[in-house]
Amino acid sequence: MKNSYVGMGCFYRANPYGLVKTVCRAIDAISGDAVIAYVYVGKGGCASDVFIMPETEFMNIFL
């Protein structure tokens, strides 16, 4: 059974994204849709800039 939610502060892995860590859930000011903010986790645990993706798309890719 798939998870029905995205955990904040959790690590997720999927190709071609690699390892990412979720930062927060937010609402897009223009569309009103839920988005997930995440960072790429690089070698040695270094985090990248913050990126956003619609929550439904994130769930389809990572969960």
Backbone torsions as a table, in degrees:
resi	resn	phi	psi	omega
1	MET	NA	134.0	179.4
2	LYS	-78.3	151.2	173.3
3	ASN	-68.0	148.7	179.5
4	SER	-103.9	8.8	178.7
5	TYR	-146.8	161.8	177.7
6	VAL	-104.2	121.6	179.8
7	GLY	-78.2	135.2	179.2
8	MET	-84.6	139.4	-177.8
9	GLY	79.7	9.3	-178.6
10	CYS	-97.0	156.9	177.3
11	PHE	-98.0	139.3	177.1
12	TYR	-135.0	149.5	179.3
13	ARG	-133.8	135.6	174.1
14	ALA	-161.1	147.3	175.3
15	ASN	-79.8	141.8	1.4
16	PRO	-93.3	12.2	-174.0
17	TYR	-74.4	-32.2	-175.0
18	GLY	81.0	-148.8	-177.9
19	LEU	-88.8	128.7	176.3
20	VAL	-129.4	157.6	175.0
21	LYS	-125.5	129.8	179.7
22	THR	-74.5	145.3	-178.5
23	VAL	-108.6	-52.5	-179.2
24	CYS	-163.5	166.2	172.9
25	ARG	-107.0	137.5	-177.8
26	ALA	-140.7	174.4	176.8
27	ILE	-114.9	127.6	177.3
28	ASP	-65.5	125.3	-175.4
29	ALA	-65.8	-28.0	-177.1
30	ILE	-88.3	-51.8	-174.9
31	SER	-89.1	-23.9	-176.9
32	GLY	81.8	3.6	180.0
33	ASP	-81.5	152.1	176.4
34	ALA	-75.6	138.2	177.1
35	VAL	-129.6	156.6	177.1
36	ILE	-112.2	127.8	173.9
37	ALA	-93.8	133.8	-177.2
38	TYR	-146.5	162.6	176.2
39	VAL	-126.4	148.7	171.7
40	TYR	-79.1	138.9	177.7
41	VAL	-103.8	117.1	-177.3
42	GLY	-97.6	-170.1	-179.4
43	LYS	-58.8	133.9	-179.5
44	GLY	77.6	8.5	178.3
45	GLY	83.9	9.8	179.2
46	CYS	-69.8	136.5	-179.7
47	ALA	-98.7	147.9	179.4
48	SER	-87.5	-170.0	170.1
49	ASP	-63.2	164.8	179.3
50	VAL	-85.4	132.9	176.9
51	PHE	-118.3	159.4	176.3
52	ILE	-125.4	152.8	179.3
53	MET	-149.2	141.8	175.1
54	PRO	-54.4	139.9	-175.1
55	GLU	-58.5	-41.9	-179.5
56	THR	-64.1	-39.3	177.3
57	GLU	-65.5	-43.3	178.5
58	PHE	-59.3	-44.4	-179.4
59	MET	-64.9	-39.3	178.7
60	ASN	-64.9	-34.2	-177.7
61	ILE	-82.9	-47.9	-168.8
62	PHE	-99.1	-22.0	-176.8
63	LEU	-103.2	NA	NA
